[in-house]
Amino acid sequence: MAGLLKIRLVTPDRILVDQTADAVEVPAKTGYVEVLYGHAPLLAEIGAGEVRLHGGEAGHQRYSVARGFVEVLPDRVTILAETAQRPEEIDTAAARQQLEHGEKLWNEAGEDPEKYDHANEVMAEARAKLDSAEAKSS
């Protein structure tokens, strides 16, 4: 197993991935992080986006995730996400409603920066779901 990362993607209700891969891309709050075997240790907050696995026994897999943490060690990556779905599991109608709800929250935020932040998080998660679902055929 030298040169392969052990990848685990876990939500509160299920384990989606427990496999090896050559590389994994994770949507950290500050931008995407690509992890290869031997990466320096890292603990980061994840935002809305896609986890992408490449190579190894995982092959090529994608998961839409939101909120959580990623722990990177030289030989393994553990992703703890509040929500995670395969692209084919995403309910696009519900994601569109979530986006509309986020836009409504944004319009009603007034002068409250916390309300704007919350609205932006809701919209980012909805957009990530829609992007993932629309790209599922690629």
N, C-alpha and C positions, 0 to 999 in steps of 0.2 A: 504494500500500500504506500510505498515511498513516493512522494511527489503528489499524492492525492490528499485533498482536504476531506475531513469527515464533516458533513453538513447536516444540521438539524434545524428544521423550521417548525416551531411549536406555537399553538394558540391555546387559550384556556380550555378548549373543548376537544382538541385533536392534535396529533402529530402528522404534519403533511409531508415532511421529508426527513428521512434518516438514512442517508446514502453518502457515497463519496463523489467528488467532482474535481475537475482540474481547476476550476475557478468559479467564483460566485460574485455577483454584483448585488449590492444592497443599497436601498435608498435612505442614506443617513439624512438627518435634518439639514445638514450643511451641503448636501449634494451626494451623488452616487459614489460609492467606494467599491473598487474591484479588489478582491482578495485572491491571492495565489498562495500556494504552499510556501511556508516560511515567512509569511507576513508578520510584522511586528505586532505584539499584543495591542488590542484596541477595545475600548468599550464606548459605544456611541448610541445615541437616541435615533430611532428610525422614524421617518415620516411616511407620507403616502407615496406609493410608487410600486415598482415591480422588483421582486427578487428574481434574478436570472441565474440559473445554474448551467454550467458548460462542462461537457466531457465526463469522464469517469463513468461509474454505473448510473449516474443520474441522467446522462445524455444531455439534452437541451430541454429545460423546463422553466416555466415562468409562473409566478404567483403574484397577485395583487395584494399588497399588505398596507396596513396603516397602524400607526402608534405602537411603540414598543422599544426594544433594545436589541443590539447585536453585540455579542462578545466574540472577538477574534483572538485566537491563539495560533501559534505557528502551524499547527496541524489540524485545527478544527475551527468551525464557525457555528455558533449557536444563535439563532434568531428567535426571539420571544416577541410575538406580535399579538396585539389585541384582536386584529382580524387578518385573515389570509384566505384567499380563494384562488382556485385555478381559473383561468379566463373563461372556460366553458361553464363554470358555476355562477358567474356573475349575472344578476338580474338587471339588465340594462334599463328597464322601465323604472325600477326602484332607484337605480343610480341617477337617472335623470331627475326623479322627484327629489333626491337628496341634493342635487345641484341647484334645483329651483329653491329648495328650502334655504340653502346656504346663501343664495343671492338675496332672498328675502331678509335673512338675518343681517346681511351686509348693508342692505338699504335701510334697515331699522336701527343700525348701530349708533346713530347719532354721533356724539363726541366721545364715546367710550372705547378706548383702544383695546380693551380686553374682549369686547363684543366683536370688534373687527377681526381680531386674531382668531376667535372661535369661528366666525363666519368663513374666514380664509381656510381654516383647517377642514371644515365641512366641505367646502367647494373643492379643495385639493384632493380629498379622499374620493369624492364623486368623479372628478376628472380622471384620476388614476384608474378607477374601476372602468370607466368608459373607454379610456385609451387601451387598457388591457383587453377588454372584451372585443373591441374593434380590431385589434391586432392578432386575435387568436388564430386566424387562418395563416399567419405568416410564419 
